[in-house]
């Protein structure tokens, strides 16, 4: 899911590129979910270091969120990351 658009059509009002941007994806707790999210982000933003990744489990433990903070150079790059995350079946939603 691409971030919500404002009336001007801008998905990220006030965002200036390049910038450090946290990309979050939620999915079921599965061993390969974190790697999938990191691989998709890395395909657009380059190598992702371990200190750029944060994983949190839901209170019931059935779901997890993976946040990857990377340098984003352009709106097109950011939209490409969200497009590919949305297309990945294990990803339930993005933020």
The first five atom37 places (N, CA, C, CB, O) and aatype in JSON, in Angstrom:
{
  "aatype": [20, 20, 20, 20, 20, 20, 20, 20, 20, 20, 20, 20, 20, 20, 20, 20, 20, 20, 20, 20, 20, 20, 20, 20, 20, 20, 20, 20, 20, 20, 20, 20, 20, 20, 20, 20, 20, 20, 20, 20, 20, 20, 20, 20, 20, 20, 20, 20, 20, 20, 20, 20, 20, 20, 20, 20, 20, 20, 20, 20, 20, 20, 20, 20, 20, 20, 20, 20, 20, 20, 20, 20, 20, 20, 20, 20, 20, 20, 20, 20, 20, 20, 20, 20, 20, 20, 20, 20, 20, 20, 20, 20, 20, 20, 20],
  "atom_mask": [
    [1, 1, 1, 1, 1],
    [1, 1, 1, 1, 1],
    [1, 1, 1, 1, 1],
    [1, 1, 1, 1, 1],
    [1, 1, 1, 1, 1],
    [1, 1, 1, 1, 1],
    [1, 1, 1, 1, 1],
    [1, 1, 1, 1, 1],
    [1, 1, 1, 1, 1],
    [1, 1, 1, 1, 1],
    [1, 1, 1, 1, 1],
    [1, 1, 1, 1, 1],
    [1, 1, 1, 1, 1],
    [1, 1, 1, 1, 1],
    [1, 1, 1, 1, 1],
    [1, 1, 1, 1, 1],
    [1, 1, 1, 1, 1],
    [1, 1, 1, 1, 1],
    [1, 1, 1, 1, 1],
    [1, 1, 1, 1, 1],
    [1, 1, 1, 1, 1],
    [1, 1, 1, 1, 1],
    [1, 1, 1, 1, 1],
    [1, 1, 1, 1, 1],
    [1, 1, 1, 1, 1],
    [1, 1, 1, 1, 1],
    [1, 1, 1, 1, 1],
    [1, 1, 1, 1, 1],
    [1, 1, 1, 1, 1],
    [1, 1, 1, 1, 1],
    [1, 1, 1, 1, 1],
    [1, 1, 1, 1, 1],
    [1, 1, 1, 1, 1],
    [1, 1, 1, 1, 1],
    [1, 1, 1, 1, 1],
    [1, 1, 1, 1, 1],
    [1, 1, 1, 1, 1],
    [1, 1, 1, 1, 1],
    [1, 1, 1, 1, 1],
    [1, 1, 1, 1, 1],
    [1, 1, 1, 1, 1],
    [1, 1, 1, 1, 1],
    [1, 1, 1, 1, 1],
    [1, 1, 1, 1, 1],
    [1, 1, 1, 1, 1],
    [1, 1, 1, 1, 1],
    [1, 1, 1, 1, 1],
    [1, 1, 1, 1, 1],
    [1, 1, 1, 1, 1],
    [1, 1, 1, 1, 1],
    [1, 1, 1, 1, 1],
    [1, 1, 1, 1, 1],
    [1, 1, 1, 1, 1],
    [1, 1, 1, 1, 1],
    [1, 1, 1, 1, 1],
    [1, 1, 1, 1, 1],
    [1, 1, 1, 1, 1],
    [1, 1, 1, 1, 1],
    [1, 1, 1, 1, 1],
    [1, 1, 1, 1, 1],
    [1, 1, 1, 1, 1],
    [1, 1, 1, 1, 1],
    [1, 1, 1, 1, 1],
    [1, 1, 1, 1, 1],
    [1, 1, 1, 1, 1],
    [1, 1, 1, 1, 1],
    [1, 1, 1, 1, 1],
    [1, 1, 1, 1, 1],
    [1, 1, 1, 1, 1],
    [1, 1, 1, 1, 1],
    [1, 1, 1, 1, 1],
    [1, 1, 1, 1, 1],
    [1, 1, 1, 1, 1],
    [1, 1, 1, 1, 1],
    [1, 1, 1, 1, 1],
    [1, 1, 1, 1, 1],
    [1, 1, 1, 1, 1],
    [1, 1, 1, 1, 1],
    [1, 1, 1, 1, 1],
    [1, 1, 1, 1, 1],
    [1, 1, 1, 1, 1],
    [1, 1, 1, 1, 1],
    [1, 1, 1, 1, 1],
    [1, 1, 1, 1, 1],
    [1, 1, 1, 1, 1],
    [1, 1, 1, 1, 1],
    [1, 1, 1, 1, 1],
    [1, 1, 1, 1, 1],
    [1, 1, 1, 1, 1],
    [1, 1, 1, 1, 1],
    [1, 1, 1, 1, 1],
    [1, 1, 1, 1, 1],
    [1, 1, 1, 1, 1],
    [1, 1, 1, 1, 1],
    [1, 1, 1, 1, 1]
  ],
  "atom_positions": [
    [[0.83, -1.16, 0.0], [0.0, 0.0, 0.0], [0.89, 1.24, 0.0], [-0.95, -0.01, 1.2], [1.77, 1.37, 0.85]],
    [[0.67, 2.13, -0.92], [1.42, 3.38, -0.99], [0.82, 4.32, 0.04], [1.38, 4.0, -2.43], [-0.4, 4.33, 0.22]],
    [[1.65, 5.13, 0.72], [1.13, 6.03, 1.74], [-0.03, 6.89, 1.22], [2.24, 6.93, 2.26], [-0.11, 7.19, 0.03]],
    [[-0.9, 7.25, 2.14], [-2.07, 8.05, 1.81], [-1.67, 9.36, 1.12], [-2.89, 8.34, 3.06], [-0.7, 10.0, 1.52]],
    [[-2.41, 9.76, 0.12], [-2.12, 10.98, -0.61], [-2.92, 12.15, -0.05], [-2.42, 10.81, -2.1], [-4.05, 11.97, 0.42]],
    [[-2.34, 13.33, -0.1], [-3.05, 14.53, 0.31], [-3.84, 15.05, -0.88], [-2.07, 15.61, 0.85], [-3.8, 14.47, -1.96]],
    [[-4.55, 16.15, -0.69], [-5.34, 16.72, -1.78], [-4.46, 17.13, -2.97], [-6.12, 17.93, -1.28], [-4.94, 17.17, -4.1]],
    [[-3.21, 17.42, -2.72], [-2.32, 17.82, -3.8], [-1.77, 16.61, -4.54], [-1.17, 18.65, -3.25], [-1.07, 16.77, -5.55]],
    [[-2.07, 15.4, -4.06], [-1.56, 14.2, -4.71], [-0.19, 13.79, -4.21], [-1.49, 14.4, -6.19], [0.38, 12.82, -4.7]],
    [[0.34, 14.5, -3.24], [1.67, 14.23, -2.7], [1.57, 13.19, -1.59], [2.33, 15.54, -2.18], [0.92, 13.45, -0.58]],
    [[2.19, 12.0, -1.75], [2.08, 10.96, -0.72], [2.88, 11.27, 0.53], [2.54, 9.65, -1.28], [2.64, 10.66, 1.57]],
    [[3.8, 12.19, 0.47], [4.65, 12.51, 1.61], [4.84, 14.02, 1.71], [6.02, 11.79, 1.5], [5.91, 14.53, 1.38]],
    [[3.8, 14.74, 2.15], [3.9, 16.2, 2.2], [5.05, 16.67, 3.07], [2.6, 16.79, 2.72], [5.26, 16.14, 4.16]],
    [[5.8, 17.64, 2.59], [6.89, 18.21, 3.35], [8.16, 17.4, 3.37], [6.45, 18.44, 4.71], [9.14, 17.81, 3.99]],
    [[8.18, 16.25, 2.72], [9.36, 15.4, 2.72], [10.33, 15.88, 1.65], [8.98, 13.92, 2.48], [9.95, 16.08, 0.49]],
    [[11.57, 16.07, 2.04], [12.6, 16.49, 1.09], [13.59, 15.36, 0.9], [13.33, 17.77, 1.59], [14.01, 14.7, 1.85]],
    [[13.95, 15.14, -0.35], [14.88, 14.07, -0.69], [16.24, 14.65, -1.0], [14.38, 13.24, -1.89], [16.33, 15.78, -1.49]],
    [[17.31, 13.92, -0.71], [17.37, 12.61, -0.06], [17.1, 12.74, 1.44], [18.74, 11.95, -0.29], [17.26, 13.82, 2.02]],
    [[16.68, 11.63, 2.07], [16.41, 11.62, 3.5], [16.46, 10.19, 4.03], [15.04, 12.26, 3.8], [16.38, 9.22, 3.28]],
    [[16.6, 10.08, 5.35], [16.49, 8.79, 6.02], [15.0, 8.57, 6.22], [17.3, 8.75, 7.39], [14.31, 9.44, 6.74]],
    [[14.49, 7.4, 5.82], [13.05, 7.17, 5.87], [12.76, 5.78, 6.43], [12.43, 7.32, 4.46], [13.31, 4.8, 5.93]],
    [[11.91, 5.68, 7.47], [11.55, 4.37, 8.02], [10.41, 3.75, 7.22], [11.14, 4.5, 9.51], [9.34, 4.34, 7.08]],
    [[10.64, 2.58, 6.71], [9.64, 1.84, 5.93], [9.2, 0.67, 6.79], [10.21, 1.36, 4.53], [10.02, -0.15, 7.2]],
    [[7.89, 0.58, 7.07], [7.38, -0.46, 7.96], [6.42, -1.37, 7.2], [6.68, 0.15, 9.19], [5.57, -0.91, 6.44]],
    [[6.59, -2.67, 7.42], [5.69, -3.67, 6.84], [5.23, -4.61, 7.95], [6.38, -4.46, 5.68], [6.01, -4.97, 8.83]],
    [[3.97, -5.0, 7.9], [3.41, -5.94, 8.87], [3.03, -7.23, 8.17], [2.17, -5.32, 9.59], [2.57, -7.23, 7.02]],
    [[3.24, -8.33, 8.87], [2.86, -9.64, 8.34], [2.76, -10.65, 9.46], [3.87, -10.1, 7.29], [3.03, -10.34, 10.62]],
    [[2.38, -11.86, 9.1], [2.31, -12.94, 10.09], [3.72, -13.29, 10.56], [1.6, -14.2, 9.49], [4.69, -13.14, 9.81]],
    [[3.82, -13.74, 11.79], [5.12, -14.12, 12.33], [5.58, -15.4, 11.64], [5.04, -14.31, 13.88], [5.06, -16.49, 11.91]],
    [[6.54, -15.25, 10.77], [7.13, -16.36, 10.03], [8.62, -16.09, 9.95], [6.5, -16.52, 8.61], [9.03, -14.94, 9.84]],
    [[9.45, -17.13, 9.99], [10.9, -16.94, 9.98], [11.41, -16.13, 8.78], [11.59, -18.27, 10.0], [12.37, -15.36, 8.92]],
    [[10.79, -16.28, 7.63], [11.31, -15.63, 6.43], [10.75, -14.23, 6.17], [11.03, -16.5, 5.25], [11.16, -13.57, 5.22]],
    [[9.81, -13.77, 7.01], [9.17, -12.47, 6.76], [10.17, -11.32, 6.83], [8.04, -12.23, 7.76], [10.2, -10.46, 5.94]],
    [[10.99, -11.29, 7.86], [11.98, -10.22, 8.01], [12.91, -10.17, 6.79], [12.8, -10.42, 9.3], [13.15, -9.1, 6.25]],
    [[13.41, -11.31, 6.37], [14.32, -11.36, 5.22], [13.64, -10.87, 3.95], [14.85, -12.78, 5.01], [14.25, -10.17, 3.14]],
    [[12.37, -11.22, 3.77], [11.63, -10.77, 2.6], [11.55, -9.25, 2.56], [10.21, -11.37, 2.6], [11.82, -8.63, 1.53]],
    [[11.17, -8.64, 3.68], [11.04, -7.18, 3.73], [12.39, -6.52, 3.48], [10.47, -6.73, 5.09], [12.49, -5.57, 2.7]],
    [[13.43, -7.01, 4.13], [14.77, -6.44, 3.96], [15.22, -6.58, 2.51], [15.78, -7.12, 4.91], [15.79, -5.64, 1.95]],
    [[14.98, -7.72, 1.9], [15.38, -7.93, 0.5], [14.66, -6.97, -0.45], [15.1, -9.38, 0.08], [15.28, -6.44, -1.38]],
    [[13.38, -6.74, -0.22], [12.63, -5.82, -1.08], [13.16, -4.41, -0.93], [11.12, -5.85, -0.75], [13.38, -3.72, -1.92]],
    [[13.38, -3.98, 0.3], [13.91, -2.62, 0.53], [15.32, -2.51, -0.07], [13.95, -2.29, 2.05], [15.63, -1.51, -0.72]],
    [[16.15, -3.51, 0.14], [17.51, -3.48, -0.38], [17.55, -3.43, -1.91], [18.28, -4.69, 0.1], [18.46, -2.83, -2.48]],
    [[16.58, -4.04, -2.56], [16.53, -4.01, -4.03], [16.38, -2.58, -4.54], [15.37, -4.88, -4.55], [16.78, -2.28, -5.67]],
    [[15.81, -1.71, -3.74], [15.62, -0.31, -4.14], [16.63, 0.64, -3.51], [14.23, 0.13, -3.76], [17.0, 1.64, -4.12]],
    [[17.09, 0.32, -2.29], [17.91, 1.28, -1.55], [19.35, 0.81, -1.33], [17.28, 1.55, -0.22], [20.14, 1.52, -0.72]],
    [[19.68, -0.36, -1.82], [21.04, -0.87, -1.62], [21.16, -1.65, -0.32], [22.04, 0.28, -1.63], [20.16, -1.91, 0.36]],
    [[22.37, -2.0, 0.01], [22.65, -2.84, 1.18], [22.0, -2.29, 2.44], [24.15, -2.97, 1.38], [22.05, -1.09, 2.7]],
    [[21.4, -3.19, 3.22], [20.76, -2.83, 4.48], [21.57, -3.46, 5.6], [19.26, -3.29, 4.53], [21.79, -4.67, 5.62]],
    [[22.01, -2.62, 6.54], [22.77, -3.11, 7.69], [21.82, -3.57, 8.8], [23.73, -2.01, 8.22], [20.67, -3.14, 8.85]],
    [[22.29, -4.42, 9.66], [21.47, -4.94, 10.77], [20.95, -3.82, 11.66], [22.28, -5.94, 11.61], [19.83, -3.91, 12.17]],
    [[21.74, -2.76, 11.86], [21.3, -1.67, 12.73], [20.23, -0.78, 12.09], [22.49, -0.82, 13.12], [19.73, 0.14, 12.73]],
    [[19.88, -1.04, 10.84], [18.83, -0.31, 10.15], [17.48, -1.04, 10.22], [19.21, -0.08, 8.69], [16.47, -0.55, 9.71]],
    [[17.48, -2.21, 10.86], [16.28, -3.06, 10.89], [15.8, -3.2, 12.33], [16.57, -4.47, 10.27], [16.58, -3.46, 13.25]],
    [[14.5, -3.02, 12.5], [13.87, -3.19, 13.81], [12.66, -4.11, 13.64], [13.45, -1.8, 14.45], [11.85, -3.9, 12.74]],
    [[12.54, -5.12, 14.49], [11.44, -6.08, 14.4], [10.7, -6.08, 15.73], [11.96, -7.52, 14.05], [11.31, -6.12, 16.8]],
    [[9.36, -6.02, 15.64], [8.53, -6.07, 16.85], [7.42, -7.08, 16.64], [7.94, -4.67, 17.19], [6.8, -7.14, 15.57]],
    [[7.17, -7.87, 17.66], [6.08, -8.84, 17.62], [4.82, -8.2, 18.18], [6.45, -10.13, 18.41], [4.89, -7.33, 19.05]],
    [[3.66, -8.64, 17.69], [2.39, -8.17, 18.23], [2.21, -8.74, 19.64], [1.21, -8.57, 17.31], [2.93, -9.67, 20.03]],
    [[1.27, -8.21, 20.38], [1.06, -8.67, 21.76], [0.69, -10.16, 21.81], [-0.03, -7.84, 22.43], [1.05, -10.85, 22.77]],
    [[-0.02, -10.64, 20.8], [-0.37, -12.05, 20.76], [0.67, -12.92, 20.12], [-1.65, -12.23, 20.04], [0.58, -14.15, 20.17]],
    [[1.68, -12.31, 19.5], [2.75, -13.05, 18.86], [2.42, -13.61, 17.49], [3.14, -14.15, 19.73], [3.25, -14.3, 16.9]],
    [[1.24, -13.32, 16.97], [0.85, -13.85, 15.66], [1.36, -13.01, 14.49], [-0.64, -13.96, 15.57], [1.47, -13.5, 13.37]],
    [[1.67, -11.75, 14.75], [2.09, -10.83, 13.7], [3.39, -10.16, 14.11], [1.0, -9.77, 13.41], [3.76, -10.13, 15.29]],
    [[4.08, -9.62, 13.12], [5.29, -8.86, 13.4], [5.39, -7.68, 12.47], [6.54, -9.75, 13.28], [4.89, -7.7, 11.34]],
    [[6.04, -6.64, 12.96], [6.32, -5.5, 12.1], [7.83, -5.45, 11.89], [5.79, -4.17, 12.72], [8.61, -5.7, 12.8]],
    [[8.21, -5.12, 10.68], [9.61, -4.96, 10.34], [9.77, -3.54, 9.84], [10.09, -6.02, 9.26], [9.14, -3.15, 8.85]],
    [[10.61, -2.76, 10.5], [10.88, -1.39, 10.1], [12.32, -1.33, 9.61], [10.63, -0.38, 11.26], [13.25, -1.72, 10.32]],
    [[12.5, -0.82, 8.39], [13.82, -0.69, 7.8], [14.01, 0.79, 7.5], [13.99, -1.58, 6.51], [13.27, 1.36, 6.7]],
    [[14.99, 1.42, 8.13], [15.26, 2.84, 7.91], [16.44, 2.96, 6.96], [15.55, 3.58, 9.26], [17.55, 2.54, 7.27]],
    [[16.18, 3.54, 5.8], [17.2, 3.66, 4.76], [17.2, 5.06, 4.17], [16.97, 2.61, 3.65], [16.27, 5.84, 4.37]],
    [[18.25, 5.36, 3.45], [18.34, 6.63, 2.74], [17.56, 6.5, 1.44], [19.84, 7.03, 2.45], [17.83, 5.63, 0.62]],
    [[16.59, 7.38, 1.27], [15.77, 7.41, 0.07], [16.16, 8.65, -0.73], [14.23, 7.4, 0.42], [16.19, 9.76, -0.19]],
    [[16.44, 8.45, -1.99], [16.93, 9.53, -2.84], [15.83, 10.28, -3.59], [17.9, 8.99, -3.83], [16.01, 11.44, -3.96]],
    [[14.69, 9.62, -3.81], [13.63, 10.27, -4.61], [12.26, 9.69, -4.28], [13.92, 10.11, -6.12], [12.15, 8.6, -3.72]],
    [[11.24, 10.42, -4.63], [9.87, 9.97, -4.45], [9.62, 8.69, -5.27], [8.87, 11.07, -4.87], [8.93, 7.78, -4.8]],
    [[10.17, 8.63, -6.47], [9.99, 7.44, -7.32], [10.6, 6.21, -6.65], [10.64, 7.66, -8.7], [10.02, 5.13, -6.71]],
    [[11.74, 6.36, -6.02], [12.38, 5.25, -5.32], [11.49, 4.78, -4.16], [13.78, 5.66, -4.79], [11.28, 3.58, -3.99]],
    [[10.97, 5.72, -3.38], [10.1, 5.39, -2.25], [8.83, 4.68, -2.73], [9.74, 6.65, -1.47], [8.41, 3.69, -2.13]],
    [[8.23, 5.19, -3.77], [7.02, 4.56, -4.31], [7.3, 3.16, -4.83], [6.43, 5.41, -5.42], [6.45, 2.27, -4.72]],
    [[8.5, 2.95, -5.4], [8.87, 1.62, -5.86], [8.98, 0.62, -4.72], [10.19, 1.68, -6.61], [8.57, -0.53, -4.86]],
    [[9.54, 1.06, -3.6], [9.63, 0.18, -2.42], [8.23, -0.22, -1.97], [10.4, 0.89, -1.26], [7.96, -1.4, -1.77]],
    [[7.34, 0.77, -1.82], [5.98, 0.47, -1.36], [5.21, -0.39, -2.37], [5.22, 1.77, -1.09], [4.43, -1.25, -1.97]],
    [[5.41, -0.16, -3.62], [4.73, -0.96, -4.65], [5.15, -2.43, -4.55], [5.05, -0.41, -6.07], [4.3, -3.32, -4.6]],
    [[6.45, -2.67, -4.4], [6.93, -4.05, -4.32], [6.53, -4.71, -3.0], [8.44, -4.09, -4.47], [6.25, -5.91, -2.98]],
    [[6.52, -3.96, -1.91], [6.05, -4.53, -0.65], [4.58, -4.91, -0.74], [6.26, -3.53, 0.5], [4.18, -5.98, -0.28]],
    [[3.77, -4.04, -1.34], [2.34, -4.32, -1.48], [2.08, -5.55, -2.34], [1.62, -3.11, -2.08], [1.09, -6.26, -2.14]],
    [[2.96, -5.81, -3.29], [2.8, -6.94, -4.2], [3.23, -8.27, -3.55], [3.6, -6.71, -5.47], [2.89, -9.34, -4.05]],
    [[3.96, -8.19, -2.46], [4.43, -9.41, -1.78], [3.31, -9.99, -0.93], [5.69, -9.11, -0.91], [2.8, -9.32, -0.02]],
    [[2.93, -11.21, -1.21], [1.78, -11.85, -0.54], [1.88, -11.86, 0.99], [1.64, -13.26, -1.04], [0.86, -11.62, 1.65]],
    [[3.05, -12.12, 1.59], [3.1, -12.16, 3.05], [2.9, -10.79, 3.73], [4.42, -12.73, 3.47], [2.6, -10.73, 4.92]],
    [[3.07, -9.71, 2.98], [2.91, -8.38, 3.55], [1.43, -8.04, 3.64], [3.68, -7.31, 2.7], [0.73, -7.98, 2.62]],
    [[0.95, -7.83, 4.86], [-0.47, -7.52, 5.07], [-0.75, -6.03, 4.92], [-0.9, -8.0, 6.45], [-1.78, -5.65, 4.37]],
    [[0.16, -5.19, 5.41], [0.04, -3.75, 5.21], [1.37, -3.07, 5.43], [-1.0, -3.17, 6.14], [2.3, -3.63, 6.01]],
    [[1.45, -1.84, 4.95], [2.67, -1.06, 5.08], [2.33, 0.3, 5.68], [3.37, -0.89, 3.71], [1.18, 0.74, 5.69]],
    [[3.37, 0.94, 6.18], [3.22, 2.27, 6.74], [4.44, 3.08, 6.4], [3.02, 2.21, 8.27], [4.53, 4.25, 6.78]]
  ]
}
